[in-house]
Amino acid sequence: MITYRTIVPAELDRVTDWVVTEPVGWIRADRYLAELSENMYRPEWTWIAEDGDRVVGRALWWGRGDSAHPVALDCLDVDPAVGERTAVAAGLIAAALAGFRQPVQYAIKVAGGWRDDPVTFAAVEWRRAAARVAGLTGRWSGCSSSGRPPTGCPRRPVRCGSPRRPTRSS
């Protein structure tokens, strides 16, 4: 049975050991830890999905250092071995949203031309479907370049969520 919860500080390695293998932007351990030290990531905004004692998904929510609530879902991933990734991801999002009192955004960062790449398209689609199922709805669109991933190609966020909230640069 899959359960959803936030982490406690002693469990940081359960989040920082996670590696996303799909061609989407994600938060590496060094960035997570650096921004955690600035209060932009927090254990109470860091959600995991567990199957028994195994982490099978994570959702990292970001906010300004002085923010009472996160403003963006920054990284969402579920282990492909789980099977129904959309359902597990929707559970992660819904569990977190139940405790957030303001709208949040979700931007999936991908390389330009992502719609033409079946692997990237599939990675975006299950995340978008999970956001819709969980109630994180809004306008989705391709947006201007927001940085360069390790491969050097420009990333373009695909957004979902409240368009009223500002986003931050990656």
DSSP file (Angstrom, degrees, kcal/mol; ACC not computed):
  #  RESIDUE AA STRUCTURE BP1 BP2  ACC     N-H-->O    O-->H-N    N-H-->O    O-->H-N    TCO  KAPPA ALPHA  PHI   PSI    X-CA   Y-CA   Z-CA
    1    1 A M              0   0    0      0, 0.0    51,-0.9     0, 0.0     2,-0.4   0.000 360.0 360.0 360.0 134.0    0.0    0.0    0.0
    2    2 A I  E     -A   51   0A   0     49,-0.2     2,-0.3    47,-0.1    49,-0.2  -0.682 360.0-172.4 -85.0 132.1    1.3    3.4   -0.9
    3    3 A T  E     -A   50   0A   0     47,-2.5    47,-2.7    -2,-0.4     2,-0.4  -0.892  10.1-146.8-121.7 156.9    1.4    6.1    1.8
    4    4 A Y  E     +A   49   0A   0     -2,-0.3     2,-0.3    45,-0.2    45,-0.2  -0.969  30.2 138.3-127.1 136.3    2.2    9.8    1.5
    5    5 A R  E     -A   48   0A   0     43,-2.1    43,-3.0    -2,-0.4     2,-0.2  -0.988  47.1 -98.3-164.7 166.2    3.9   12.0    4.0
    6    6 A T  E     -A   47   0A   0     -2,-0.3    41,-0.2    41,-0.2    38,-0.2  -0.476  43.2-115.5 -83.6 164.4    6.4   14.8    4.6
    7    7 A I        -     0   0    0     39,-1.6    39,-0.2    36,-1.1    -1,-0.1  -0.490  15.1-131.8 -93.5 169.1    9.9   14.0    5.7
    8    8 A V    >   -     0   0    0     -2,-0.2     3,-2.8    36,-0.0     4,-0.1  -0.848  35.4-102.0-112.0 157.3   11.7   14.8    9.0
    9    9 A P  G >  S+     0   0    0      0, 0.0     3,-1.4     0, 0.0    -1,-0.0   0.793 119.7  62.8 -51.9 -32.7   15.2   16.3    8.9
   10   10 A A  G 3  S+     0   0    0      1,-0.3     3,-0.3     2,-0.1    -3,-0.0   0.623  99.6  57.4 -67.9 -11.2   16.8   13.0    9.8
   11   11 A E  G X>  +     0   0    0     -3,-2.8     3,-1.9     1,-0.2     4,-0.6   0.198  65.3 117.0-104.1  14.5   15.5   11.6    6.5
   12   12 A L  H X> S+     0   0    0     -3,-1.4     4,-2.9     1,-0.3     3,-1.4   0.843  70.8  61.6 -53.7 -36.3   17.1   14.0    4.1
   13   13 A D  H 3> S+     0   0    0     -3,-0.3     4,-1.7     1,-0.3    -1,-0.3   0.786  93.6  63.7 -63.4 -25.5   19.1   11.2    2.5
   14   14 A R  H <4 S+     0   0    0     -3,-1.9    -1,-0.3     1,-0.2    -2,-0.2   0.769 114.2  33.9 -68.0 -23.8   15.9    9.5    1.4
   15   15 A V  H X< S+     0   0    0     -3,-1.4     3,-1.1    -4,-0.6    -2,-0.2   0.825 117.4  50.6 -95.9 -42.6   15.2   12.6   -0.7
   16   16 A T  H 3< S+     0   0    0     -4,-2.9    13,-0.4     1,-0.3    -3,-0.2   0.716 102.7  60.8 -74.5 -19.4   18.7   13.6   -1.8
   17   17 A D  T 3< S+     0   0    0     -4,-1.7    -1,-0.3    -5,-0.3     2,-0.1   0.602  82.3 109.7 -78.0 -10.7   19.6   10.1   -3.0
   18   18 A W    <   -     0   0    0     -3,-1.1     2,-0.4    -5,-0.1    11,-0.2  -0.431  50.0-167.8 -70.9 135.8   16.7   10.3   -5.5
   19   19 A V        -     0   0    0     -2,-0.1     2,-0.5     9,-0.1     9,-0.1  -0.995  14.2-142.6-127.0 128.7   17.8   10.5   -9.2
   20   20 A V        -     0   0    0     -2,-0.4     6,-0.1     1,-0.1    59,-0.0  -0.791  13.9-173.8 -89.6 128.1   15.3   11.4  -12.0
   21   21 A T        +     0   0    0     -2,-0.5    -1,-0.1     2,-0.1     0, 0.0   0.505  54.0  91.7-102.0  -6.3   16.1    9.4  -15.1
   22   22 A E  S    S-     0   0    0      1,-0.1     2,-2.1   101,-0.1    98,-0.1  -0.491  91.4-100.7 -87.4 161.0   13.7   11.1  -17.5
   23   23 A P  S    S+     0   0    0      0, 0.0    88,-0.5     0, 0.0     2,-0.3  -0.323  85.9 106.5 -81.5  58.7   14.6   14.1  -19.7
   24   24 A V  S    S-     0   0    0     -2,-2.1    86,-0.2    86,-0.1     2,-0.1  -0.927  79.8 -92.4-128.2 156.0   12.9   16.7  -17.5
   25   25 A G        +     0   0    0     84,-3.7     2,-0.3    -2,-0.3    84,-0.3  -0.402  52.2 172.3 -64.6 144.3   14.4   19.2  -15.2
   26   26 A W        -     0   0    0     49,-0.1     2,-0.7    82,-0.1    49,-0.1  -0.951  36.2 -99.6-150.2 168.2   14.8   18.0  -11.6
   27   27 A I        -     0   0    0     -2,-0.3     2,-0.1     4,-0.1    -7,-0.0  -0.825  34.7-152.0 -99.9 114.2   16.4   19.1   -8.3
   28   28 A R     >  -     0   0    0     -2,-0.7     4,-2.6     1,-0.1     5,-0.2  -0.349  29.7-103.4 -78.4 164.1   19.7   17.5   -7.5
   29   29 A A  H  > S+     0   0    0    -13,-0.4     4,-2.8     1,-0.2     5,-0.3   0.885 117.6  53.7 -57.4 -44.6   20.9   16.9   -4.0
   30   30 A D  H  > S+     0   0    0      1,-0.2     4,-2.1     2,-0.2    -1,-0.2   0.904 112.6  43.4 -63.0 -40.6   23.4   19.8   -3.9
   31   31 A R  H  > S+     0   0    0      2,-0.2     4,-2.8    -3,-0.2     5,-0.3   0.927 113.6  51.3 -68.9 -44.5   20.7   22.3   -5.0
   32   32 A Y  H  X S+     0   0    0     -4,-2.6     4,-2.2     1,-0.2    -2,-0.2   0.944 113.4  44.7 -57.3 -48.5   18.1   20.9   -2.6
   33   33 A L  H  X S+     0   0    0     -4,-2.8     4,-1.9     2,-0.2    -1,-0.2   0.888 113.0  50.9 -65.8 -39.3   20.5   21.1    0.4
   34   34 A A  H  X S+     0   0    0     -4,-2.1     4,-0.6    -5,-0.3    -1,-0.2   0.931 115.7  41.1 -63.3 -45.2   21.7   24.6   -0.5
   35   35 A E  H  <>S+     0   0    0     -4,-2.8     5,-2.8     1,-0.2     6,-1.0   0.771 109.3  59.8 -77.6 -24.1   18.2   25.9   -0.8
   36   36 A L  H ><5S+     0   0    0     -4,-2.2     3,-1.7    -5,-0.3    -1,-0.2   0.902 101.9  54.4 -62.7 -41.4   17.1   24.0    2.3
   37   37 A S  H 3<5S+     0   0    0     -4,-1.9    -1,-0.2     1,-0.3    -2,-0.2   0.729 108.6  49.0 -66.1 -20.4   19.7   25.9    4.2
   38   38 A E  T 3<5S-     0   0    0     -4,-0.6    -1,-0.3    -3,-0.2    -2,-0.2   0.282 117.9-114.5 -99.2   8.0   18.1   29.1    2.9
   39   39 A N  T < 5S+     0   0    0     -3,-1.7    -3,-0.2     2,-0.2    28,-0.2   0.671  86.6 117.1  69.2  19.5   14.6   27.9    4.0
   40   40 A M  S   <S+     0   0    0     -5,-2.8    23,-2.1     1,-0.1     2,-0.4   0.752  80.3  36.1 -89.5 -26.5   13.4   27.7    0.3
   41   41 A Y  S    S-     0   0    0     -6,-1.0    -2,-0.2    21,-0.2    -1,-0.1  -0.933  80.4-176.9-112.4 148.4   12.9   23.9    0.6
   42   42 A R    >   -     0   0    0     19,-0.4     3,-1.7    -2,-0.4     4,-0.5  -0.988  38.6-117.9-143.8 150.3   11.7   22.6    3.9
   43   43 A P  G >  S+     0   0    0      0, 0.0     3,-1.2     0, 0.0   -36,-1.1   0.885 116.6  55.4 -55.1 -38.4   11.1   19.1    5.3
   44   44 A E  G 3  S+     0   0    0      1,-0.3   -36,-0.0   -38,-0.2   -38,-0.0   0.584 110.6  45.7 -74.2  -7.5    7.4   20.0    5.8
   45   45 A W  G <  S+     0   0    0     -3,-1.7    16,-1.4    16,-0.1     2,-0.7   0.332  95.2  90.1-108.5   1.7    7.2   20.9    2.1
   46   46 A T  E <   - B   0  60A   0     -3,-1.2   -39,-1.6    -4,-0.5     2,-0.4  -0.890  61.6-170.3-105.9 111.4    9.1   17.8    1.0
   47   47 A W  E     -AB   6  59A   0     12,-2.6    12,-2.5    -2,-0.7     2,-0.3  -0.803   6.2-170.9-107.7 141.1    6.7   14.9    0.3
   48   48 A I  E     -AB   5  58A   0    -43,-3.0   -43,-2.1    -2,-0.4     2,-0.5  -0.941  16.7-142.3-126.1 152.4    7.5   11.3   -0.3
   49   49 A A  E     -AB   4  57A   0      8,-2.2     7,-3.2    -2,-0.3     8,-1.2  -0.948  25.6-165.5-107.2 133.4    5.4    8.3   -1.4
   50   50 A E  E     -AB   3  55A   0    -47,-2.7   -47,-2.5    -2,-0.5     2,-0.6  -0.948  23.7-162.3-124.5 142.2    6.3    5.0    0.3
   51   51 A D  E >  S-AB   2  54A   0      3,-2.7     3,-1.6    -2,-0.4     2,-0.5  -0.921  82.3 -47.4-116.0  99.2    5.5    1.4   -0.4
   52   52 A G  T 3  S-     0   0    0    -51,-0.9   -49,-0.1    -2,-0.6    -2,-0.0  -0.646 124.0 -24.9  69.6-123.9    6.4   -0.2    2.9
   53   53 A D  T 3  S+     0   0    0     -2,-0.5     2,-0.5    -3,-0.1    -1,-0.2   0.312 118.0 100.3-101.9   9.3    9.8    1.3    3.8
   54   54 A R  E <  S-B   51   0A   0     -3,-1.6    -3,-2.7     2,-0.0     2,-0.4  -0.829  71.6-130.8 -99.9 128.2   10.8    2.0    0.2
   55   55 A V  E     +B   50   0A   0     -2,-0.5    -5,-0.3    -5,-0.2     3,-0.1  -0.643  31.0 170.0 -74.1 126.0   10.5    5.6   -1.2
   56   56 A V  E     +     0   0A   0     -7,-3.2    23,-3.0    -2,-0.4     2,-0.3   0.392  61.2  11.5-118.3  -1.7    8.7    5.3   -4.6
   57   57 A G  E     -BC  49  78A   0     -8,-1.2    -8,-2.2    21,-0.3     2,-0.3  -0.977  56.5-160.0-167.8 158.5    8.1    9.0   -5.3
   58   58 A R  E     -BC  48  77A   0     19,-2.6    19,-2.2    -2,-0.3     2,-0.4  -0.998   4.3-166.4-147.3 148.7    8.9   12.5   -4.2
   59   59 A A  E     -BC  47  76A   0    -12,-2.5   -12,-2.6    -2,-0.3     2,-0.6  -0.979  11.2-161.1-133.9 119.4    7.4   15.9   -4.6
   60   60 A L  E     -BC  46  75A   0     15,-2.7    14,-2.9    -2,-0.4    15,-1.3  -0.904   5.7-163.1-106.9 119.4    9.6   19.0   -3.8
   61   61 A W  E     - C   0  73A   0    -16,-1.4   -19,-0.4    -2,-0.6     2,-0.3  -0.842   7.4-155.1-104.3 137.8    7.7   22.2   -3.1
   62   62 A W  E     + C   0  72A   0     10,-3.3     9,-2.8    -2,-0.4    10,-2.0  -0.850  18.0 162.7-116.7 146.4    9.6   25.5   -3.2
   63   63 A G        -     0   0    0    -23,-2.1   -18,-0.0    -2,-0.3     2,-0.0  -0.960  45.1 -80.4-149.9 168.2    8.9   28.9   -1.5
   64   64 A R    >   -     0   0    0      5,-0.3     3,-1.9    -2,-0.3     5,-0.0  -0.338  49.4-107.1 -65.9 155.4   10.7   32.1   -0.7
   65   65 A G  T 3  S+     0   0    0      1,-0.3    -1,-0.1     3,-0.0   -24,-0.0   0.787 121.0  39.7 -56.8 -29.8   12.9   31.9    2.4
   66   66 A D  T 3  S+     0   0    0      3,-0.0    -1,-0.3   -26,-0.0     2,-0.2   0.291  90.8 120.2-102.7   8.9   10.4   34.0    4.3
   67   67 A S    <   -     0   0    0     -3,-1.9    -4,-0.1   -28,-0.2     4,-0.0  -0.498  55.1-151.5 -79.4 140.7    7.2   32.4    2.9
   68   68 A A  S    S+     0   0    0     -2,-0.2    -1,-0.1     1,-0.1    -3,-0.0   0.755  85.7  25.0 -77.2 -25.5    4.7   30.7    5.1
   69   69 A H  S    S-     0   0    0     31,-0.1    -5,-0.3    32,-0.0    -1,-0.1  -0.950  91.5 -98.6-136.8 154.2    3.7   28.4    2.3
   70   70 A P        -     0   0    0      0, 0.0    -7,-0.3     0, 0.0    32,-0.2  -0.335  21.4-160.5 -68.1 157.2    5.4   27.1   -0.8
   71   71 A V        +     0   0    0     -9,-2.8    34,-2.3     1,-0.3     2,-0.3   0.520  67.9  31.1-112.8 -11.7    4.6   28.8   -4.1
   72   72 A A  E     -Cd  62 105A   0    -10,-2.0   -10,-3.3    32,-0.3     2,-0.8  -0.997  64.2-129.4-152.0 142.8    5.7   26.1   -6.6
   73   73 A L  E     -Cd  61 106A   0     32,-3.5    34,-0.9    -2,-0.3   -12,-0.3  -0.851  34.3-179.6 -83.5 113.5    5.9   22.3   -7.1
   74   74 A D  E     +     0   0A   0    -14,-2.9     2,-0.3    -2,-0.8   -13,-0.2   0.749  59.1  14.0 -93.9 -27.8    9.5   22.2   -8.2
   75   75 A C  E     +C   60   0A   0    -15,-1.3   -15,-2.7   -49,-0.1     2,-0.4  -0.958  57.2 178.4-155.7 130.4   10.1   18.5   -8.8
   76   76 A L  E     +C   59   0A   0     -2,-0.3     2,-0.3   -17,-0.2   -17,-0.2  -0.995  14.9 154.5-135.3 127.4    7.8   15.6   -9.1
   77   77 A D  E     -C   58   0A   0    -19,-2.2   -19,-2.6    -2,-0.4     2,-0.4  -0.993  19.6-167.2-153.0 149.8    8.9   12.0   -9.8
   78   78 A V  E     -C   57   0A   0     -2,-0.3   -21,-0.3   -21,-0.2     7,-0.1  -0.997  38.3-101.3-135.8 137.9    7.7    8.5   -9.2
   79   79 A D    >   -     0   0    0    -23,-3.0     3,-2.0    -2,-0.4     4,-0.3  -0.375  26.7-137.4 -57.3 126.0    9.7    5.3   -9.7
   80   80 A P  G >  S+     0   0    0      0, 0.0     3,-1.1     0, 0.0    -1,-0.2   0.766  99.9  69.5 -59.8 -24.2    8.7    3.7  -13.0
   81   81 A A  G 3  S+     0   0    0      1,-0.2     3,-0.1     3,-0.1    -2,-0.1   0.675  81.1  76.6 -68.1 -15.8    8.6    0.2  -11.3
   82   82 A V  G <  S-     0   0    0     -3,-2.0     2,-0.9     1,-0.2    -1,-0.2   0.839  90.8-145.2 -63.8 -32.3    5.5    1.4   -9.4
   83   83 A G  S <  S+     0   0    0     -3,-1.1     2,-1.5    -4,-0.3     3,-0.2  -0.726  80.7  53.4 104.2 -84.2    3.4    0.9  -12.4
   84   84 A E     >  +     0   0    0     -2,-0.9     4,-1.8     1,-0.2     5,-0.2  -0.626  61.5 168.3 -92.1  81.5    0.7    3.6  -12.3
   85   85 A R  H  > S+     0   0    0     -2,-1.5     4,-2.9     1,-0.2     5,-0.3   0.866  72.1  58.8 -62.0 -38.6    2.9    6.6  -11.9
   86   86 A T  H  > S+     0   0    0      1,-0.2     4,-2.7     2,-0.2    -1,-0.2   0.922 106.5  47.2 -59.9 -45.1    0.1    9.1  -12.5
   87   87 A A  H  > S+     0   0    0      2,-0.2     4,-2.0     1,-0.2    -1,-0.2   0.912 114.1  46.4 -64.7 -43.5   -1.9    7.8   -9.6
   88   88 A V  H  X S+     0   0    0     -4,-1.8     4,-2.1     2,-0.2    -2,-0.2   0.924 114.5  47.6 -65.7 -43.6    1.0    7.8   -7.2
   89   89 A A  H  X S+     0   0    0     -4,-2.9     4,-2.6     1,-0.2    -2,-0.2   0.901 110.1  52.5 -64.4 -40.8    2.0   11.3   -8.3
   90   90 A A  H  X S+     0   0    0     -4,-2.7     4,-2.9    -5,-0.3    -1,-0.2   0.892 108.3  51.9 -61.6 -38.5   -1.6   12.6   -8.0
   91   91 A G  H  X S+     0   0    0     -4,-2.0     4,-2.4     2,-0.2    -2,-0.2   0.901 109.2  49.7 -63.2 -41.4   -1.6   11.2   -4.4
   92   92 A L  H  X S+     0   0    0     -4,-2.1     4,-1.9     2,-0.2    -2,-0.2   0.939 114.5  44.1 -61.0 -47.9    1.6   13.1   -3.6
   93   93 A I  H  X S+     0   0    0     -4,-2.6     4,-3.0     1,-0.2     5,-0.2   0.940 114.2  48.9 -64.6 -47.7    0.2   16.3   -5.0
   94   94 A A  H  X S+     0   0    0     -4,-2.9     4,-1.7     1,-0.2    -1,-0.2   0.894 109.4  52.4 -61.5 -41.4   -3.2   15.9   -3.3
   95   95 A A  H  < S+     0   0    0     -4,-2.4     4,-0.4    -5,-0.2    -1,-0.2   0.923 114.4  42.8 -61.0 -43.9   -1.7   15.1    0.1
   96   96 A A  H >X S+     0   0    0     -4,-1.9     3,-1.8     1,-0.2     4,-0.5   0.928 110.3  55.0 -68.1 -45.2    0.5   18.2   -0.1
   97   97 A L  H >< S+     0   0    0     -4,-3.0     3,-0.9     1,-0.3    -1,-0.2   0.803  95.4  68.6 -60.9 -28.4   -2.2   20.5   -1.4
   98   98 A A  T 3< S+     0   0    0     -4,-1.7    -1,-0.3     1,-0.2    -2,-0.2   0.780 106.8  39.9 -61.1 -25.3   -4.5   19.6    1.5
   99   99 A G  T <4 S+     0   0    0     -3,-1.8     2,-0.5    -4,-0.4    -1,-0.2   0.469  96.5  90.2-103.2  -2.7   -2.1   21.5    3.8
  100  100 A F    <<  -     0   0    0     -3,-0.9     4,-0.1    -4,-0.5   -31,-0.1  -0.827  55.0-163.9 -99.6 131.1   -1.3   24.5    1.6
  101  101 A R        +     0   0    0     -2,-0.5    -1,-0.1     2,-0.1    -4,-0.0   0.425  69.2  50.6 -94.7   1.0   -3.6   27.5    2.0
  102  102 A Q  S    S-     0   0    0    -32,-0.2    -2,-0.0    -5,-0.0     0, 0.0  -0.928  93.8 -87.3-134.6 159.7   -2.7   29.3   -1.2
  103  103 A P        -     0   0    0      0, 0.0     2,-0.3     0, 0.0    -2,-0.1  -0.307  42.4-161.2 -64.6 149.0   -2.5   28.4   -4.9
  104  104 A V        -     0   0    0     -4,-0.1    58,-1.6    61,-0.0   -32,-0.3  -0.875   8.5-131.1-126.7 162.1    0.8   27.0   -6.1
  105  105 A Q  E     -dE  72 161A   0    -34,-2.3   -32,-3.5    -2,-0.3     2,-0.4  -0.703   8.3-157.2-107.9 162.9    2.3   26.6   -9.5
  106  106 A Y  E     -dE  73 160A   0     54,-3.0    54,-3.2    -2,-0.3     2,-0.5  -0.947  10.1-178.6-140.7 120.4    4.0   23.7  -11.3
  107  107 A A  E     - E   0 159A   0    -34,-0.9     2,-0.6    -2,-0.4    52,-0.2  -0.978  13.8-154.9-121.6 120.9    6.4   24.1  -14.1
  108  108 A I  E     - E   0 158A   0     50,-2.8    50,-2.2    -2,-0.5     2,-0.6  -0.849  16.9-144.0 -93.2 119.0    7.9   21.1  -15.8
  109  109 A K  E     + E   0 157A   0     -2,-0.6   -84,-3.7   -84,-0.3     2,-0.3  -0.749  32.4 157.0 -91.7 122.7   11.2   22.0  -17.3
  110  110 A V  E     - E   0 156A   0     46,-1.7    46,-4.9    -2,-0.6   -86,-0.1  -0.914  43.6 -90.3-139.2 162.8   12.0   20.3  -20.6
  111  111 A A  E >   - E   0 155A   0    -88,-0.5     3,-1.0    44,-0.3    44,-0.2  -0.386  54.7 -89.6 -70.6 151.7   14.2   20.9  -23.7
  112  112 A G  T 3  S+     0   0    0     42,-1.7    -1,-0.1     1,-0.2    41,-0.0  -0.304 115.7  33.5 -56.8 146.4   12.7   22.8  -26.6
  113  113 A G  T >  S+     0   0    0     -3,-0.1     3,-1.7     3,-0.0     4,-0.5   0.643  73.7 145.1  79.4  15.5   11.0   20.5  -29.1
  114  114 A W  G X   +     0   0    0     -3,-1.0     3,-1.1     1,-0.3     7,-0.5   0.786  62.8  63.8 -59.5 -29.7    9.8   18.2  -26.3
  115  115 A R  G 3  S+     0   0    0      1,-0.2    -1,-0.3     5,-0.1    -3,-0.1   0.773 100.6  53.3 -66.3 -23.4    6.6   17.4  -28.1
  116  116 A D  G <  S+     0   0    0     -3,-1.7    -1,-0.2     1,-0.1    -2,-0.2   0.564  94.6  77.4 -87.5  -9.7    8.5   15.8  -30.9
  117  117 A D    <>  -     0   0    0     -3,-1.1     4,-3.1    -4,-0.5     5,-0.2  -0.897  69.4-155.1-103.8 112.4   10.5   13.4  -28.5
  118  118 A P  H  > S+     0   0    0      0, 0.0     4,-2.2     0, 0.0     5,-0.2   0.836  92.5  50.6 -57.7 -35.5    8.2   10.5  -27.4
  119  119 A V  H  > S+     0   0    0      2,-0.2     4,-2.0     1,-0.2     5,-0.1   0.939 115.3  41.2 -69.3 -46.5   10.2    9.9  -24.2
  120  120 A T  H  > S+     0   0    0      2,-0.2     4,-2.3     1,-0.2     5,-0.2   0.915 113.6  53.7 -67.1 -42.5   10.1   13.5  -23.1
  121  121 A F  H  X S+     0   0    0     -4,-3.1     4,-2.7    -7,-0.5    -2,-0.2   0.925 110.0  47.6 -57.3 -45.9    6.4   13.9  -24.2
  122  122 A A  H  X S+     0   0    0     -4,-2.2     4,-2.1    -5,-0.2     5,-0.3   0.893 109.6  53.5 -62.9 -40.3    5.5   10.8  -22.1
  123  123 A A  H  X S+     0   0    0     -4,-2.0     4,-1.0     1,-0.2    -1,-0.2   0.886 113.5  43.0 -62.3 -39.5    7.4   12.2  -19.1
  124  124 A V  H  X S+     0   0    0     -4,-2.3     4,-2.8     2,-0.2    -2,-0.2   0.917 110.9  55.8 -70.5 -43.9    5.5   15.5  -19.3
  125  125 A E  H  X S+     0   0    0     -4,-2.7     4,-2.6     1,-0.2     5,-0.2   0.882 105.7  47.8 -63.5 -41.7    2.1   13.9  -19.9
  126  126 A W  H  X S+     0   0    0     -4,-2.1     4,-1.9     1,-0.2    -1,-0.2   0.871 114.3  48.8 -69.6 -31.3    2.0   11.6  -16.8
  127  127 A R  H  X S+     0   0    0     -4,-1.0     4,-2.3    -5,-0.3    -2,-0.2   0.920 112.2  47.9 -69.0 -43.4    3.0   14.6  -14.7
  128  128 A R  H  X S+     0   0    0     -4,-2.8     4,-2.3     1,-0.2    -2,-0.2   0.919 111.6  50.5 -61.9 -43.7    0.4   16.8  -16.3
  129  129 A A  H  X S+     0   0    0     -4,-2.6     4,-2.7     1,-0.2    -1,-0.2   0.908 109.6  50.8 -61.9 -42.1   -2.3   14.1  -15.8
  130  130 A A  H  X S+     0   0    0     -4,-1.9     4,-2.3     1,-0.2     6,-0.2   0.913 109.2  51.0 -61.8 -43.1   -1.3   13.7  -12.1
  131  131 A A  H  X>S+     0   0    0     -4,-2.3     5,-2.6     2,-0.2     4,-0.6   0.918 112.1  47.1 -61.2 -43.5   -1.6   17.5  -11.6
  132  132 A R  H ><5S+     0   0    0     -4,-2.3     3,-1.1     1,-0.2    -2,-0.2   0.939 112.0  49.3 -63.9 -46.9   -5.0   17.5  -13.1
  133  133 A V  H 3<5S+     0   0    0     -4,-2.7    -1,-0.2     1,-0.3    -2,-0.2   0.878 111.5  50.1 -60.0 -38.4   -6.2   14.5  -11.1
  134  134 A A  H 3<5S-     0   0    0     -4,-2.3    -1,-0.3    -5,-0.2    -2,-0.2   0.565 120.7-106.9 -79.6  -8.5   -5.0   16.1   -7.9
  135  135 A G  T <<5S+     0   0    0     -3,-1.1     2,-1.6    -4,-0.6    -3,-0.2   0.554  77.6 133.8  94.7   7.2   -6.7   19.4   -8.6
  136  136 A L      < +     0   0    0     -5,-2.6     2,-0.2    -6,-0.2    -1,-0.2  -0.681  38.8 160.4 -88.3  83.8   -3.6   21.4   -9.5
  137  137 A T        +     0   0    0     -2,-1.6     2,-0.3    23,-0.1    23,-0.1  -0.611   5.0 101.1-109.4 165.0   -5.2   22.9  -12.5
  138  138 A G        -     0   0    0     -2,-0.2     2,-0.4    22,-0.1    24,-0.1  -0.988  69.0 -23.0 157.9-158.2   -4.5   25.9  -14.6
  139  139 A R        -     0   0    0     22,-0.7     2,-0.4    -2,-0.3     0, 0.0  -0.694  48.1-161.2 -89.5 130.5   -3.0   27.0  -17.9
  140  140 A W        +     0   0    0     -2,-0.4     2,-0.3    20,-0.1    20,-0.1  -0.913  26.0 147.2-106.4 135.9   -0.4   24.8  -19.5
  141  141 A S        -     0   0    0     -2,-0.4    18,-1.1    18,-0.2     2,-0.3  -0.988  51.2-102.8-161.0 157.2    1.9   26.3  -22.1
  142  142 A G  B     -F  158   0A   0     -2,-0.3     2,-0.2    16,-0.2    16,-0.2  -0.679  48.3-168.5 -77.1 140.4    5.3   26.3  -23.6
  143  143 A C        -     0   0    0     14,-0.9     3,-0.1    -2,-0.3    -1,-0.0  -0.702  26.5 -68.1-128.2 176.8    7.3   29.2  -22.2
  144  144 A S        -     0   0    0     -2,-0.2    -1,-0.2     1,-0.2    11,-0.0  -0.181  69.5 -73.6 -66.1 160.3   10.5   31.0  -22.9
  145  145 A S        -     0   0    0     11,-0.2    11,-0.2     1,-0.1    -1,-0.2  -0.233  44.2-174.3 -54.6 135.9   13.8   29.4  -22.2
  146  146 A S        -     0   0    0      9,-2.1    24,-0.5     1,-0.4     2,-0.3   0.029  55.9 -51.7-125.3  27.2   14.6   29.2  -18.5
  147  147 A G        -     0   0    0      8,-0.3     8,-2.1    22,-0.1    -1,-0.4  -0.819  62.4 -76.6 134.9-174.2   18.1   27.9  -18.4
  148  148 A R        -     0   0    0     -2,-0.3   -37,-0.0     6,-0.2     5,-0.0  -0.987  33.0-144.2-129.9 123.9   20.2   25.1  -19.7
  149  149 A P    >   -     0   0    0      0, 0.0     3,-2.5     0, 0.0  -124,-0.0  -0.207  45.8 -84.2 -74.0 175.3   20.2   21.5  -18.4
  150  150 A P  T 3  S+     0   0    0      0, 0.0    -2,-0.0     0, 0.0     0, 0.0   0.770 128.4  61.9 -54.8 -27.7   23.4   19.5  -18.3
  151  151 A T  T 3  S-     0   0    0      2,-0.1    -3,-0.0     1,-0.1     0, 0.0   0.655 110.7-121.6 -74.9 -13.2   23.0   18.5  -22.0
  152  152 A G  S <  S+     0   0    0     -3,-2.5    -1,-0.1     1,-0.3     3,-0.0   0.375  70.2 126.3  91.4  -4.3   23.3   22.1  -22.9
  153  153 A C        -     0   0    0      1,-0.1    -1,-0.3    -5,-0.0    -2,-0.1  -0.637  68.9 -99.6 -86.8 148.5   19.9   22.4  -24.7
  154  154 A P        -     0   0    0      0, 0.0   -42,-1.7     0, 0.0     2,-0.3  -0.356  34.1-137.9 -67.0 143.3   17.5   25.2  -23.6
  155  155 A R  E     -E  111   0A   0     -8,-2.1    -9,-2.1   -44,-0.2    -8,-0.3  -0.768  12.6-163.1 -98.5 146.7   14.8   24.2  -21.2
  156  156 A R  E     -E  110   0A   0    -46,-4.9   -46,-1.7    -2,-0.3     2,-0.2  -0.995  18.5-130.5-127.2 125.0   11.2   25.4  -21.6
  157  157 A P  E     -E  109   0A   0      0, 0.0   -14,-0.9     0, 0.0     2,-0.6  -0.500   7.3-152.1 -75.1 144.1    8.8   25.1  -18.6
  158  158 A V  E     -EF 108 142A   0    -50,-2.2   -50,-2.8    -2,-0.2     2,-0.2  -0.977  28.3-147.6-109.9 114.9    5.4   23.7  -19.2
  159  159 A R  E     +E  107   0A   0    -18,-1.1     2,-0.3    -2,-0.6   -52,-0.3  -0.580  27.1 169.9 -98.2 146.9    3.3   25.3  -16.5
  160  160 A C  E     +E  106   0A   0    -54,-3.2   -54,-3.0    -2,-0.2     2,-0.3  -0.978  45.5  46.5-143.2 142.2    0.3   24.2  -14.5
  161  161 A G  E    S-E  105   0A   0     -2,-0.3   -22,-0.7   -56,-0.3   -56,-0.3  -0.765  97.4  -9.3 124.9-169.8   -1.2   25.9  -11.5
  162  162 A S    >   -     0   0    0    -58,-1.6     3,-1.0    -2,-0.3   -24,-0.1  -0.462  48.8-158.1 -66.5 119.0   -2.3   29.4  -10.6
  163  163 A P  T 3  S+     0   0    0      0, 0.0    -1,-0.2     0, 0.0   -58,-0.1   0.561  85.3  72.4 -74.1  -4.7   -1.0   31.8  -13.2
  164  164 A R  T 3  S+     0   0    0      2,-0.1    -2,-0.1     0, 0.0   -59,-0.0   0.720  80.1  83.0 -81.7 -21.3   -1.3   34.6  -10.6
  165  165 A R  S <  S-     0   0    0     -3,-1.0     2,-0.1   -94,-0.1   -61,-0.0  -0.630  82.8-118.2 -87.0 139.9    1.7   33.5   -8.6
  166  166 A P        -     0   0    0      0, 0.0     2,-0.3     0, 0.0   -61,-0.1  -0.413  23.9-143.9 -72.4 151.6    5.2   34.6   -9.7
  167  167 A T        -     0   0    0     -2,-0.1     2,-0.3   -95,-0.0   -95,-0.0  -0.689  11.7-128.0-106.1 167.3    7.8   31.9  -10.6
  168  168 A R        -     0   0    0     -2,-0.3     2,-0.1     1,-0.0     0, 0.0  -0.765  27.7 -97.2-112.2 160.7   11.5   32.1   -9.9
  169  169 A S              0   0    0     -2,-0.3   -22,-0.1     1,-0.1   -23,-0.1  -0.471 360.0 360.0 -74.0 146.8   14.3   31.6  -12.3
  170  170 A S              0   0    0    -24,-0.5    -1,-0.1    -2,-0.1   -22,-0.1   0.432 360.0 360.0 -89.0 360.0   15.9   28.1  -12.4
